Amino acid sequence: MDHFIYKDGQLHAEGVPVADIAQAVGTPVYVYSAATLERHYRLFTEALSPMPHLVCFAVKSNSNVAVLKLLGDLGAGMDVVSMGEYLRAKAAGVPGDRIVFSGVGKTRPEIRCVLEGGIRQFNVESEPELMAISAIATELGVTAPIAVRVNPDVDAKTHEKIATGKSENKFGIPIAKARAVYALAASLPGIDVVGIDVHIGSQLTDLAPFEEAYLKVAELTRALRADGHDIRRLDLGGGLGIPYTRSNEVPPLPSDYGALIQRTVGDLGCEIEIEPGRLISGNAGILVSETIYVKEGEGRNFLILDAAMNDLVRPSMYGAHHDIVPVIEPGAGAEAQAFDVVGPVCETGDTFAKGRALPALAAGDLVAFRSAGAYGAVMASEYNTRPMVPEVLVKGDHFAVIRARPTFDEIINRDTIPVWL
Ligand code: LLP
């Protein structure tokens, strides 16, 4: 459920007509709903309430500092994968002891930065990384809390580009090697082994792969404890999928996911961490765009929007589906027409949808891409020197620009011409 609904014939974000935001800020623009973000975060805290837990929002899905502050103020932790994301979480006021640092290639400057600024735990992905963390922690005279990310060799049954839990993927340490790596970790100076980490992929619409992975983690917990390690935290990753279409089968609910966690690892007495991104931010955001032209092609009509693949890359990159809805509610019985929905960027890949049924639309009409709050703005670029798309946060009847559209001067002045040219 989200808070983007039609009221009085117009799409609203909570209490604000989307057209008012487009008028004030221009298009394309991302619009987020504070109430939806909060609701989705709370679904997870409620689902995990029988166990000690921390819900660490996956910052990679939506890293706007205002969004992070909203969630951080509710008590959320953060899962970051770069120094930039760590600094954003800090800028949002989230304390280091609520930030976990994931990612397959943490650099030495990144490791140093988070050890100095405070970190809840490193999710370690390889032996060389473990050695680097130990060396830097020792040099700084601190202890680094670590969990090893294990690769459980589970098929997440999701898009191949976002599956991470198979042995052929680059992530984590093969679960069969885990005991040896934990023994190494325990022998290193500056390292405190606190738990186990696993993340098998994103946009999972079936709970079975989670169950398979978490049962393997439970077994490993017992084995590591028998080896003398004080395993007190389990980081179970993110990945719970969301509905991208209204008609689609409904993915499992956070409450079912919570029950699964309790069933598989709940008896171990560990603190549970999860790292959801998409389920919190995905349906909390829309991308609003204006129709520039409607062009009649041969046997097809093109809806040419002012948003493009640089603003929302998911359709072009993964063939992902986003529902597209008109901002003015179509009248009952309005006839649908098939459109190829495209942006103005000079490549054929700049296509959002083919043959999409939409009501009659004309130049100047606004549309909204739904489910665009996760992996939308964060994956945007300035390709074709199109300014980075701005972001707006709505709360009740208020809205605020939380990232402004840069001016062309700002964009062009970032380049410098060498004196010798
Ligand atoms: N934790 C780790 C270690 C991750 O790699 C990810 C996502 C998450 C948590 C959050 O997963 P979520 O709950 O959001 O599914 N750009 C792609 C998605 C890439 C996901 C990468 N990792 C897309 O647009 O679908």
Boltz pocket constraint, residues with backbone or C-beta under 6 A from the ligand:
constraints:
  - pocket:
      binder: B
      contacts: [[A, 58], [A, 60], [A, 61], [A, 79], [A, 102], [A, 103], [A, 161], [A, 162], [A, 199], [A, 201], [A, 202], [A, 203], [A, 237], [A, 238], [A, 239], [A, 240], [A, 275], [A, 276], [A, 277], [A, 278], [A, 279], [A, 314], [A, 318], [A, 374], [A, 375]]
      max_distance: 6.0
